[in-house]
């Protein structure tokens, strides 16, 4: 019984770690997307503003 409890605790810990890694990757990916967006908007404004 104790072995089953320990094995369940270890499995739960590994699942929590996996969930945290996935969440961290998603957060980092969304931050990069938001950082690039203003730079791209600025580039488009400069090229379109000069052409008109």
Helices and strands as residue ranges (DSSP letters): H 2-51
